[in-house]
């Protein structure tokens, strides 16, 4: 008996050690995963925070009517063709009177963004009485100036793309308090641009909205209808088994395959336009349908059979049982699956690249059939740009996209908790 007991104790000791090792492996795996996520988010936030701010330069601007070529400040055509860049150059020459030579002047003029002329035009349009006067204006700086002013003072000279003269001018402006960093409102109000300081996410955000609108309008009703039919009405035979197997297989198909399908069928065969949210929404519908169908079927299965039997026992038809009892109880799970599917579709890039939504789109789309891009594709385009300023903009755009995804997933969890019913 003692030998048997000793054997059992040794066996239990080995089991306890194995359990502790397994638990330690699990904790280590979770810790490594969390560490990787923390490092990823730290890198994105450290690079993207500066993208939410942009650099401005303060100058004394004289609105000379002759230099601008404006006789009547209320004439919109004169304002449209006025030479506002000339008054900016004059202001820079007055601020740095020692600058001489065409090359040095060109370098001096490049400190201010091309978009500053448009801001002056809008300012004069709202305040035509300023013609002939001098006013202190904050003008948007060029992207190289923006990167230089945001960099670490100790090391920014080594990595700057500016000449020594330009760095000296910026240092002079900083010492006099004529350089300031402000919130980058254009990031949320402008479309894409070749100039980093003028580029914004609004066009891509609107494109994502229209694409998701098409996706949810098609995917949710079709997915729920397919789930209800397969779970409540379809006979159990080889055909339905074949359909169920293919639905499960489609959920694992790479997303780029759906992009190839959209390119071949919707654009190649039906002749639909490229780079429009309508086609993008249809392609994402095909991609998210398996996820919605599977989650909807799981929600329908979770409804107790007693509810169906009670409704049938009271004389309700099969359709009434489904519409009045099963669907309302299964709706929280269906909505959760749909929101998670939409979150997955919002972050997709590969299928949209295949249908041409990688095009450079400046204008904000006006509808589902207007040329557009989406947030993930915009991030891809900015990440591929050579300008240094686009690094911060790319990280800032990733932060915005992650904010949308986290919000959608949080909303799905809250919706499930609030609408969930226990039996």
LINTA-V529835 format. One record per pair of residues at least 4 apart in sequence whose C-alpha atoms are under 6 Angstrom apart, sorted by the first residue. I is the first residue (numbers start at 1). J is the second residue. Records with the same first field share a line. If there is no record, write none. Layout:
I: J  J
//
This chain:
31: 35
38: 42
41: 45
42: 46
44: 48  395
45: 49
47: 392  395
48: 392  395  396
51: 392  393  396
52: 183  184
53: 182  183  184
54: 181  182  184
55: 141  146  180  181
56: 138  139  140  141  179  180
57: 138  139  178  179
58: 137  138  178
59: 136  137
60: 135  136
61: 91  134  135
62: 133  134
63: 131  132  133
64: 132
65: 69  70
68: 82  83
69: 82
70: 78
73: 128
78: 82
84: 117
85: 117
89: 109
93: 97
111: 141  142
112: 141  142
113: 140  141  142
116: 139  140
124: 128
143: 197
151: 156
152: 156
156: 160
162: 166
173: 178  179
174: 178  179
186: 190  200
187: 200  201
188: 200  201  202
189: 202
190: 200  202
191: 200  201  202  203  362  363  364
192: 199  200  362
193: 199
201: 205
203: 364
204: 373  374  375
205: 375
207: 372  373  374
208: 212  374
210: 277  368
211: 277  281
212: 216
214: 281
215: 219  281  285
216: 220
219: 223  285  289
220: 224
221: 225
223: 289  292  293
227: 231  293  296  297
228: 232
229: 233  234
230: 234
238: 242
246: 250
247: 290
251: 290
255: 351
256: 350  351
259: 351  354
261: 265
262: 266  283
263: 267  355
264: 268
265: 269
266: 270  272
267: 271  272
274: 355  356
275: 356  357  371  372
276: 369  370  371  372
277: 281  368
278: 368  369
281: 285
285: 289
288: 341
289: 293
292: 296  337  338
295: 337
296: 334
299: 330  333
300: 330
306: 310
309: 313
311: 316
312: 316
316: 320
320: 324
321: 325
322: 326  327
323: 327
327: 331
332: 416  419
336: 412
343: 405
347: 376
349: 376  377
352: 357
353: 357  358
357: 373
365: 370  372
366: 370
379: 394
382: 390  394
383: 394
390: 394
402: 406
406: 410
407: 411
411: 415
415: 419
416: 420
//
